[in-house]
Protein backbone atom coordinates (compact mmCIF):
# COMPACT_ATOMS: atom_id res chain seq x y z
CA UNK A 1 0.00 0.00 0.00
CA UNK A 2 1.40 3.37 -1.00
CA UNK A 3 0.35 6.52 0.81
CA UNK A 4 0.45 9.88 -0.93
CA UNK A 5 2.89 12.35 0.65
CA UNK A 6 0.10 14.89 1.19
CA UNK A 7 -1.77 12.32 3.26
CA UNK A 8 0.96 12.40 5.90
CA UNK A 9 0.13 16.03 6.63
CA UNK A 10 -3.52 15.14 7.17
CA UNK A 11 -2.56 12.24 9.43
CA UNK A 12 -0.14 14.46 11.39
CA UNK A 13 -2.86 17.07 11.88
CA UNK A 14 -5.21 14.42 13.21
CA UNK A 15 -2.58 13.01 15.59
CA UNK A 16 -0.83 16.14 16.81
CA UNK A 17 -3.25 18.98 16.09
CA UNK A 18 -3.22 21.48 13.28
CA UNK A 19 -1.43 24.14 15.36
CA UNK A 20 1.70 21.98 15.70
CA UNK A 21 2.06 21.40 11.95
CA UNK A 22 4.07 24.16 10.23
CA UNK A 23 2.83 25.84 7.07
CA UNK A 24 6.36 25.72 5.67
CA UNK A 25 9.35 23.44 6.12
CA UNK A 26 7.22 20.29 6.47
CA UNK A 27 9.88 18.14 4.81
CA UNK A 28 12.38 18.87 7.57
CA UNK A 29 10.01 18.98 10.54
CA UNK A 30 10.39 16.40 13.33
CA UNK A 31 6.69 15.56 13.32
CA UNK A 32 6.92 14.52 9.66
CA UNK A 33 9.42 11.78 10.48
CA UNK A 34 7.46 10.71 13.53
CA UNK A 35 4.24 10.54 11.49
CA UNK A 36 5.90 8.42 8.81
CA UNK A 37 7.24 5.99 11.44
CA UNK A 38 3.81 5.72 13.07
CA UNK A 39 2.12 5.02 9.73
CA UNK A 40 4.74 2.41 8.81
CA UNK A 41 4.28 0.73 12.18
CA UNK A 42 0.52 0.72 11.77
CA UNK A 43 0.77 -0.78 8.30
CA UNK A 44 3.10 -3.49 9.60
CA UNK A 45 0.56 -4.38 12.29
CA UNK A 46 -2.19 -4.53 9.66
CA UNK A 47 -0.07 -6.92 7.58
CA UNK A 48 0.08 -9.45 10.38
CA UNK A 49 2.58 -7.92 12.76
CA UNK A 50 -0.07 -7.91 15.46
CA UNK A 51 0.70 -11.60 15.93
CA UNK A 52 4.07 -10.64 17.41
CA UNK A 53 2.18 -8.70 20.07
CA UNK A 54 0.18 -11.80 20.93
CA UNK A 55 3.18 -14.18 20.97
CA UNK A 56 6.31 -12.08 21.56
CA UNK A 57 8.56 -15.08 22.30
CA UNK A 58 7.80 -17.08 19.15
CA UNK A 59 10.40 -17.02 16.41
CA UNK A 60 8.51 -18.89 13.69
CA UNK A 61 6.49 -15.87 12.54
Residue pairs with C-beta under 8 A, 6 or more apart in sequence:
1 43
3 39
8 32
8 35
8 36
8 39
9 21
9 26
11 35
11 38
11 39
12 21
12 31
12 32
12 35
13 21
15 35
15 38
16 31
16 35
20 31
21 29
21 31
22 29
26 32
45 53
48 61
51 61
52 58
52 61
55 61
